[in-house]
C-alpha cells in the first residue's frame, strides 16, 4: 500500500486501540504509534520497524508477521493465541518518538500503570530505555528486568525495534524479547536460523 507523505501527515495525533486478546501474558509497550502505524491501524506498522521480525526470530510467533499494510486475521489470531498484547506509552501518533514532550511521557507512565493493573499480564516489556528513563524518572535504569513492578506485573525494558535504533541489531532484539517471553510463561518456538 503506497501512502504519500501528505497522507501520512493527516494521521498525526491520531490514536490506535490497544491490541489485546482474552489472555495477555506479555504486554509490549511501544513509545507511541508512528504515522504509518496509525494509517494502517496496526502497531509497529512502519516498513523499517523490526518488531515483528524480532518476535519471529525470538520464537514468539511461528511465522513472521508483516503489519505494513495492516494485520491479516490470522496474524491477529496468532498474537492473541500466544498471549501477546501491544499498547503505547503515549497514545498520539507522530513521525518520530522524539516529537513527544517529557510531560507526555510522564503522564503516559501514570496512565500505563493503571492500564496494566486492568490487563494483568504476567510481564510487561517497555520498548526503549530512553523513553522509560524519562517517563518513570529513572535516569540510570538499564536494559533488562527492573527492580520495581508496573501495575503489579514484572517490568522489563528491552531495546526499541525502530529502524532508527541502529545500535540494537535484530539478533539483540530477538534475544531480549525471547527472554521476557520466557519469563512471561510463553512457550517459545525453536529459533529460526
CORSULUR-V10195 format. One line per field, one symbol per residue. ss: DSSP state (A for helix, B for strand, O for the rest). burial: b if it has 16 or more other C-alpha atoms within 10 Angstrom, else e. A space follows every 50 residues. Layout:
BEGIN
ss: ???
burial: ???
END
This chain:
BEGIN
ss: OOOOAAAAAOOOOOOOOOBOOOOOOBBBBBOOOBAAAAAAOOOOOOOOOO AAAAAAAOOOOOOOOOOOOOOOAAAAAAAAAAOBBBBBOOOOOBOOAAAO OAAAAAAAAAAAAAAAAAAOOOBBBBBOAAAAAAAAOOOOOOOBBBBBBB OOBBBBBBOOOOOOOOOOOAAAAAAAAAAAAAAOOOOOOOOOO
burial: eeeeeeebeebbeebbeebbbebbbbbbbbbbbbbbbbbbbbbbbbeebb bbbbbbbbbbbbebbbbbbbbeeebbebbbebbbbbbbbbbbbbbebeeb eeeebbebbeebbeebeebbbbbbbbbbbbbbbbbeeeeebebbbeeeeb bbbbbbbbbbbbeeeeebebebbbbbbbbbbebbebebeeeee
END
